[in-house]
Amino acid sequence: MPLIESGFNSNPQRTGTYNTPPTREAGGTVRCRDTFRPPAVSDWLDRLIEKIRLVESSNKLNPPDGDGGNAIGPLQIHQCVIDDVNEKFGTNFTIDDCRKIESAELIARLYIQWWMDAYKEEIAARIFNGGPRGWRKRSTDGYYKKIRKVNIAG
């Protein structure tokens, strides 16, 4: 049974509120039916995902595939990220869902929240770029420097 049952599908059509509190059912399942977001998502994560989109695709909605065709959509998401999210949350995202901004942002939110230790922008950005241990990899230093340079009001 997935930790979060949200009614998410690979092509969300609902426009529910972002303030609906989740409920916990017997067995510990958290349900948040009227939202695209998992519980406890804060504004900093929205800003971070916006920055990631700017760094990864210059905010293009239909960017070319990157990393030799392995990074897809406006957030340049790899299949391994989709596999992790689907396994952890019981979703059924496909690589083509990464081309749709709403799905790509949801995949990114779920992935970042799952793997991060603390709610800090640097850790989250480096995890997104380098995987679950990305916050420790020197190879993500340059990526975070790019993220840090992006200035978004809020």
BAZABA-629552 format. One record per residue (C-alpha): residue number from 1; y, x, z. Coordinates in nm, 2 decimals, always signed. Each point is the difference from the previous one (the first is absolute). Example, Ala and Ser with C-alpha at 12.3 -4.5 7.8 and 13.67 -1.06 7.14 Angstrom:
% residues 2
   num        v        u        w
     1    -0.45    +1.23    +0.78
     2    +0.34    +0.14    -0.07
END
This chain:
% residues 154
   num        v        u        w
     1    +0.00    +0.00    +0.00
     2    +0.34    +0.15    -0.10
     3    +0.24    +0.10    +0.27
     4    +0.28    -0.19    -0.17
     5    -0.08    -0.32    -0.19
     6    +0.32    -0.09    -0.18
     7    -0.09    -0.21    -0.30
     8    +0.11    +0.29    -0.21
     9    -0.13    +0.01    -0.35
    10    +0.06    +0.24    -0.29
    11    +0.27    -0.23    -0.14
    12    +0.19    -0.16    +0.28
    13    +0.20    -0.31    -0.10
    14    +0.12    -0.11    +0.34
    15    +0.35    +0.06    +0.13
    16    -0.06    -0.07    +0.37
    17    +0.23    +0.12    +0.28
    18    -0.01    +0.34    +0.14
    19    +0.05    -0.12    +0.36
    20    -0.32    -0.20    +0.04
    21    -0.18    +0.15    +0.30
    22    -0.36    +0.10    -0.04
    23    -0.27    -0.17    +0.20
    24    -0.31    +0.16    +0.14
    25    -0.32    -0.19    -0.02
    26    -0.34    +0.04    +0.17
    27    -0.15    +0.33    -0.10
    28    +0.34    +0.17    -0.02
    29    +0.09    -0.10    -0.36
    30    +0.38    -0.01    -0.05
    31    +0.12    -0.27    -0.24
    32    +0.34    -0.01    -0.16
    33    -0.01    -0.27    -0.26
    34    +0.36    -0.05    -0.10
    35    +0.10    +0.35    -0.08
    36    -0.07    +0.28    -0.25
    37    +0.03    +0.26    +0.28
    38    -0.24    +0.09    +0.27
    39    +0.13    -0.05    +0.36
    40    +0.25    +0.23    +0.16
    41    +0.16    +0.13    -0.32
    42    +0.36    +0.12    +0.06
    43    +0.30    +0.06    -0.23
    44    -0.06    +0.38    +0.00
    45    -0.32    -0.05    -0.19
    46    +0.17    -0.21    -0.26
    47    +0.26    +0.27    -0.05
    48    -0.26    +0.27    -0.02
    49    -0.20    -0.19    -0.27
    50    +0.33    -0.04    -0.19
    51    +0.05    +0.37    +0.02
    52    -0.35    +0.07    -0.11
    53    +0.05    -0.22    -0.30
    54    +0.32    +0.19    -0.09
    55    -0.17    +0.34    +0.04
    56    -0.32    -0.10    -0.18
    57    +0.13    -0.20    -0.29
    58    +0.39    +0.00    +0.01
    59    -0.03    -0.37    +0.08
    60    -0.16    -0.08    -0.33
    61    -0.22    -0.31    +0.01
    62    -0.22    +0.11    -0.28
    63    -0.01    +0.38    +0.03
    64    -0.25    +0.22    -0.19
    65    -0.32    +0.09    +0.19
    66    +0.03    +0.33    +0.18
    67    -0.23    +0.27    +0.12
    68    -0.20    +0.00    -0.33
    69    -0.03    -0.38    +0.00
    70    -0.12    -0.02    +0.37
    71    +0.33    -0.12    +0.16
    72    +0.09    -0.35    -0.10
    73    +0.30    -0.23    +0.02
    74    +0.35    +0.03    +0.16
    75    -0.15    +0.17    +0.31
    76    -0.24    +0.22    -0.19
    77    -0.31    -0.11    +0.20
    78    -0.34    +0.16    -0.04
    79    -0.33    -0.18    +0.00
    80    -0.11    +0.17    +0.33
    81    +0.30    -0.18    +0.17
    82    -0.12    -0.34    -0.13
    83    -0.36    +0.08    +0.10
    84    +0.12    +0.08    +0.36
    85    +0.21    -0.32    +0.03
    86    -0.27    -0.22    -0.14
    87    -0.26    +0.14    +0.23
    88    +0.22    -0.02    +0.31
    89    +0.17    -0.34    -0.06
    90    -0.27    -0.18    -0.20
    91    +0.24    -0.04    -0.29
    92    -0.10    +0.02    -0.37
    93    +0.29    +0.19    -0.16
    94    -0.07    +0.17    -0.33
    95    +0.18    +0.30    -0.16
    96    +0.18    -0.25    -0.23
    97    +0.15    -0.17    +0.30
    98    +0.20    +0.32    +0.06
    99    +0.20    -0.08    -0.31
   100    +0.15    -0.31    +0.17
   101    +0.27    +0.09    +0.25
   102    -0.09    -0.26    +0.26
   103    -0.37    +0.11    +0.01
   104    +0.09    +0.37    -0.02
   105    +0.24    -0.04    +0.30
   106    -0.26    -0.19    +0.20
   107    -0.27    +0.27    -0.07
   108    +0.25    +0.27    +0.10
   109    +0.09    -0.18    +0.33
   110    -0.36    -0.06    +0.09
   111    -0.10    +0.36    -0.08
   112    +0.29    +0.16    +0.19
   113    -0.04    -0.22    +0.30
   114    -0.37    +0.07    +0.02
   115    +0.02    +0.37    -0.01
   116    +0.31    +0.09    +0.19
   117    +0.01    +0.13    +0.35
   118    +0.36    -0.09    +0.08
   119    +0.26    -0.22    -0.16
   120    +0.21    +0.28    -0.14
   121    +0.12    +0.03    -0.36
   122    -0.10    +0.36    -0.05
   123    -0.36    -0.06    +0.11
   124    -0.03    -0.32    -0.20
   125    +0.15    +0.16    -0.32
   126    -0.23    +0.30    +0.03
   127    -0.30    -0.21    +0.07
   128    +0.08    -0.21    -0.31
   129    +0.04    +0.31    -0.21
   130    -0.29    +0.21    +0.14
   131    -0.25    -0.25    +0.14
   132    -0.10    -0.06    +0.36
   133    +0.05    +0.36    +0.10
   134    +0.31    +0.05    -0.22
   135    +0.23    +0.03    +0.30
   136    -0.17    +0.33    +0.07
   137    +0.00    +0.14    -0.35
   138    +0.26    +0.25    -0.11
   139    -0.04    -0.14    -0.35
   140    +0.18    -0.32    +0.11
   141    +0.31    +0.20    +0.13
   142    +0.18    -0.02    -0.33
   143    -0.08    -0.37    -0.04
   144    +0.16    -0.08    +0.33
   145    +0.30    +0.20    -0.09
   146    +0.04    -0.22    -0.30
   147    -0.04    -0.31    +0.21
   148    +0.25    +0.12    +0.25
   149    +0.26    +0.05    -0.27
   150    -0.02    -0.37    -0.11
   151    +0.28    -0.19    +0.17
   152    -0.06    -0.37    +0.04
   153    +0.24    -0.21    +0.21
   154    -0.16    -0.18    +0.29
END
